[in-house]
Amino acid sequence: MEKSLLLLMLFTTTPFTIFLLGSFNYYWDYIGSVFESNTSGEVFDFIVVGSGSSGAVVAYRLAQHYKVLLLEAGGRPTFLNNIPGLALDLLGYPQFDWRYKTVRQTASGFSLENNQFTANRGKVLGGSSIINYMLYLRGHPLDYDNWANITGDSSWKYENVLPFFKKSILEYRGKSKNNKEHYGNSPYGFLTIEEMSWKPLLDRFFRAGEELGYKSDIDANGPQTAGFGSFEVTQNRGQRGSTYTTILRDLQHNPNIRILTYAQATKISIDQSKKANGVYYYHHGIKKFSAVSKEIILSCGSYDSPKLLMLSGVGPKNELELLGIKPKVNLPVGKNLQDHFGSFIFPITINSTISFSIERDFGIHAFYEYFSKGLGLMTVPSAVDGQAFMSTSDVKESGKDWPNIQIMFMPISPSKALKDVLVKALYLKPKVMSDIMDPYDGSDGIMLIPLIVRPKGVGEVTLKDKNPFSDPLIDPKFLHHSDDLKALVEAMKFVMKIVETKAFQEIGAKFTTIPLSECKTYKFRSNSYFECYARHMLGTVWHPVGTCAMGKKSDRKSVVDSQLRVIGVGGLRVIDASIMPVIVNANTNAPTIMIGEKGANMILEHWSKQHLICNYKEILLNSDKTKCYYVLRKSKKLVMKILE
């Protein structure tokens, strides 16, 4: 009775609490903006658009030396966002989520409302680091070596980006403290990395991996190999370590930076010489413009960075003209969208009460353990307990240990409360979920989610119209590529092997015997059945990348060069996950922070080398090598005339 009342209070009062806190944040900011000095017309050294995992880092590093304006379309997070256990339940609130949806999918998502996937992104200080699962994973070394090959720039090799991963770590409390090559405490860091404190079935999961011939207790970052392992998270004593709590909360007191919330950028001003010179934005409904003397950095994420570029005339020429936008630079902006996706394998019942049941375990004791000690199941989003990396047969044949499958392990019981959370967060059809979960309500269980982490299919982001307040059109094209479906079916059958190991049979693990109603025409657990199941029970883990892809200037797929400069536009860079030419094979938050560190370093290095005044002959003869910024007016006119 006590726990039922607590659940009722939490899930019925959470929306009201968020509404109150969000309203307070908005109107407090609005009142403050009335009395603050007007930034419209003010000239900044740098303008950073977006305060997420990359943008916060870039703004932080630049503000140590320069005058910076940071624009964030959302407001401040609430104290509820700091509680990891509420991560899934807090998705979809407009106070800190853009609440995007994909366009209707034709090859997957058949059990979702209107075949549309949620495309949640953080609209808040800290961006998606406020709403993610906090899992600290870097990816595989070959991911970065591949970037170096694509760009022709060895600075993107794993050995060269590793220092930027390490730079962000203020304190490493994980299990691999002795691995000094990959970890350490940096005096310039801000992140705290620690192990999860709640892992009830992790040892059994490791045993299952060993039975199947895999290494157990692998270090997924030092460096990654195939095998079964635990998670480390960006938390501090069990509280979320977002870029808001670790950077922005204190950065706002730096006099070098102005942080504007509820300030949505609508267009980048690009002059006739194709130099970005300022940003148009709406701040509490008032249109404003701020000029920049050096550079503008877009860190809006893989949906909104391409959207802002296209609204500014940088994008596919034909598409922009159809929308009535004057093209300024023809680039494949919005193409190459990649994401991680997979199928939910559940219910898998067990005969042990060690798994997490929302109704049974979400009580006063859990709250006491969390708020008094920073421990327990409230420190864990969606009861994630362990992970495995494996390669499908075609990858193994290549001879490379470069996993294309990540498996998430969650000891969570099927229940009405879980069903309600999944329906709300993922837009799953209630009837489909009821058919799957209701027969097992009250049972203990586990969930396994095999993910395609090196997908071959790509999607795109386009504009709906030229209204800057319209949502972008997001088409991930999940399962359009036959190789992705083939790999996912193989991974799903591997999950069945995990369930059938002695380690899990000891606790009576059993996959449901009730076939998905939409797939009844196929033999249960056959390849055809799993293909059907995958197309219906597919989900994204919200890792979109690639829509402003980095590459060589000569490559038609490139939007930015290896210095993250927008090709064909001066004074404009993109520094966020959208620059990844190929998605990394693990969670993307840590790589996105690394991109912010490396991008900020590029900018600081560039401007530290500038001469005060350049001779025009030097510019003409050595334009590709000259590190000039200030040019004598007379010389500049002569240079421009000759270049024309």
Secondary structure, DSSP 8 states (H G I E B T S, - for coil): -HHHHHHHHHHHHHHHHHHHHHHHHHHHHHHHHHHS---TT-EEEEEEE--STTHHHHHHHHTTTS-EEEE-SSB---GGGG-GGGTTTTTT-TTTB--EEB---SSS-TTBGGG--EE--B-BTTGGGGTS--B-----HHHHHHHHHHHT-GGGSHHHHHHHHHHTEEEEESTTTT-TTT----TT--EEEEE-S--TTHHHHHHHHHHTT--EEE-TTSS--SEEE--EEEEETTEE--HIIIIIHHHTT-TTEEEESSEEEEEEEE-TTSBEEEEEEEETTEEEEEEEEEEEEE-SHHHHHHHHHHHTTEE-HHHHHHTT---SEE--TT--BB--EEE-EEEEEES-TTSB-HHHHSSHHHHHHHHHHS-SGGGSGGG--EEEEE--HHHHHTT-----EEEEEE-B---HHHHHHHHHHH-B-HHHHHHHHGGGTT-EEEEEEEEESS----BEEE-SSS-TTS--EEE--TT-SHHHHHHHHHHHHHHHHHHTSHHHHTTT-EE-SS--GGGTTS-TTSHHHHHHHHHHSEEE-S--B-TT-B--TT-TT-SB-TT-BBTT-BTEEE-SGGG-SS--SS-SHHHHHHHHHHHHHHHHHHHHT-BSSB-HHHHHHSTTT--B--B-HHHHHHHHHHH-
